[in-house]
């Protein structure tokens, strides 16, 4: 049991107590369900790969987004990780293509432009691409990455845009921090 707890505790967001709860849960369910779970995890590891075009996680190469002729081919949304694609796809609104960088610039951590998929993005920026949407996380590394990409893309004559930032739906203004309010004011739109 201790080994199972230690292994589960290696997962992001799972501490020792959560891992212990999971192990006790696994002990309660039928063995077949545990086997199904372990087989599903093995399948993810064995069958999942990166799309050779956008670097999304996929079982087929190229992925279903890159090969979908109904997607808007002239817009590429640049995100940090594959889970960002999943979040944007849940909205059902974005119909363009994606490019996953594989992280952000972080000189303090030794991550520079050559450590990300920036060269591969630039290769994709043909005459057909009219807009690049930068969907980086709103932190120091995300902002630095977006600024770096903008400097590379603007000279190509391709429109660059950012996701809007501001107050989340369902939140009262009084509880928003100063930076969120500043971004909301800067990104205001006509009503």
C-alpha positions in Angstrom: 0.0 0.0 0.0 2.8 2.4 0.9 4.3 2.0 -2.6 1.0 2.8 -4.2 0.6 5.9 -2.0 4.1 7.1 -3.0 3.5 6.6 -6.7 0.1 8.4 -6.7 1.6 11.2 -4.6 4.0 11.9 -7.6 1.0 13.1 -9.6 0.5 16.9 -9.8 -2.0 18.2 -7.2 -2.0 14.9 -5.3 -0.4 15.0 -1.9 0.2 12.1 0.5 -3.3 12.3 2.1 -5.1 12.4 -1.3 -2.9 9.5 -2.5 -3.8 7.5 0.6 -7.5 8.2 0.1 -7.2 7.0 -3.5 -5.5 3.8 -2.5 -8.2 3.1 0.1 -10.8 3.7 -2.6 -9.0 1.4 -5.0 -9.1 -1.3 -2.3 -12.9 -1.0 -2.1 -13.7 -1.3 -5.8 -13.8 -4.6 -7.7 -10.4 -5.8 -9.1 -11.8 -5.5 -12.6 -12.2 -1.8 -12.3 -8.6 -1.4 -11.0 -7.4 -3.4 -14.0 -9.5 -1.2 -16.4 -8.0 1.9 -14.8 -4.4 0.6 -15.1 -5.0 -0.5 -18.7 -6.4 2.9 -19.6 -3.3 4.5 -18.2 -1.0 2.1 -20.1 -3.0 2.9 -23.3 -2.5 6.6 -22.8 1.2 6.1 -22.5 1.4 3.6 -25.4 -1.0 5.2 -27.9 -0.8 9.0 -27.3 1.7 11.0 -29.4 2.2 14.5 -30.5 0.7 15.9 -33.7 3.5 16.6 -36.2 1.8 19.9 -37.1 0.4 21.5 -34.0 2.0 19.3 -31.3 -1.3 18.5 -29.6 -1.7 15.2 -28.0 -3.4 12.7 -30.3 -3.8 9.1 -31.2 -3.5 9.8 -35.0 -1.0 12.0 -36.8 -1.9 14.6 -37.9 -4.6 15.2 -35.2 -8.3 15.6 -35.9 -8.1 19.4 -35.5 -5.4 19.9 -38.1 -7.1 17.5 -40.6 -10.6 19.0 -40.1 -11.3 21.0 -43.3 -14.2 22.8 -41.6 -11.7 24.6 -39.3 -10.7 28.1 -40.1 -7.2 27.6 -41.7 -6.2 31.3 -41.6 -6.2 31.6 -37.8 -3.7 29.9 -35.4 -4.2 30.1 -31.7 -0.9 29.7 -29.8 -1.1 28.1 -26.4 1.4 26.9 -23.9 0.3 23.3 -23.3 -2.1 20.7 -24.8 -4.5 21.1 -21.8 -5.0 24.7 -23.0 -6.4 23.4 -26.3 -8.9 21.2 -24.3 -10.1 24.2 -22.3 -10.6 26.3 -25.4 -12.3 23.5 -27.3 -14.9 23.2 -24.4 -16.3 26.6 -25.3 -17.3 25.3 -28.8 -16.6 28.9 -30.1 -13.1 28.8 -31.5 -13.0 27.2 -35.0 -9.4 27.9 -36.0 -6.2 25.9 -35.7 -3.7 25.6 -32.7 0.0 25.5 -32.1 1.3 24.2 -28.7 4.6 25.8 -27.7 5.4 23.2 -25.0 5.9 25.8 -22.2 6.9 29.5 -21.9 10.2 31.4 -21.9 11.7 31.3 -18.5 15.3 32.4 -18.4 15.6 31.8 -14.6 14.7 28.1 -15.3 17.0 28.0 -18.3 14.1 27.8 -20.9 14.9 29.9 -23.9 13.4 30.1 -27.4 15.1 27.0 -28.7 13.5 25.0 -25.9 10.0 25.8 -27.2 8.3 25.0 -30.6 8.7 28.6 -31.9 10.7 27.6 -35.0 7.9 25.2 -35.9 5.3 28.0 -35.5 7.2 30.3 -37.8 7.3 27.6 -40.5 3.5 27.4 -40.3 3.1 31.2 -40.9 2.5 31.1 -44.6 0.5 33.6 -46.7 -2.6 31.7 -45.9 -2.4 32.6 -42.2 -4.0 36.0 -41.5 -4.1 36.0 -37.7 -2.2 34.5 -34.7 -4.0 34.6 -31.4 -1.6 34.5 -28.4 -3.4 32.6 -25.6 -0.6 32.6 -23.0 -1.3 32.5 -19.3 -1.4 35.9 -17.7 1.8 35.6 -15.7 5.3 36.9 -16.1 6.5 34.0 -18.3 3.4 34.1 -20.4 3.7 37.8 -21.0 7.4 37.5 -21.9 6.6 34.7 -24.3 3.8 36.7 -25.9 6.0 39.8 -26.3 8.8 37.7 -27.9 6.4 36.0 -30.3 4.8 39.4 -31.3 8.3 40.7 -32.2 8.8 37.7 -34.5 5.3 37.7 -36.1 4.5 41.4 -36.6 7.2 41.9 -39.3 5.6 39.1 -41.3 2.5 41.3 -41.7 0.3 38.8 -39.8 -2.3 40.2 -37.4 -1.5 39.3 -33.8 -4.1 39.4 -31.0 -4.4 38.4 -27.4 -7.2 36.7 -25.4 -9.2 39.3 -23.5 -8.3 39.7 -19.8 -10.5 41.0 -17.1 -13.1 40.2 -14.5 -14.4 36.6 -14.4 -18.1 36.1 -15.0 -19.9 35.9 -11.6 -17.3 37.9 -9.7 -18.0 41.2 -7.9 -15.7 44.0 -8.9 -14.8 44.7 -5.2 -13.1 41.3 -5.0 -10.9 41.7 -8.1 -7.3 42.5 -7.7 -5.7 45.7 -9.1 -4.0 44.0 -12.1 -7.2 42.2 -13.1 -9.1 45.5 -12.9 -6.4 47.3 -14.9 -6.5 44.6 -17.7 -10.3 44.8 -17.7 -10.2 48.6 -18.2 -7.5 48.3 -20.9 -9.4 45.6 -22.7 -12.8 47.2 -22.6 -15.1 46.9 -25.6 -17.9 49.0 -27.0 -21.4 48.1 -25.6 
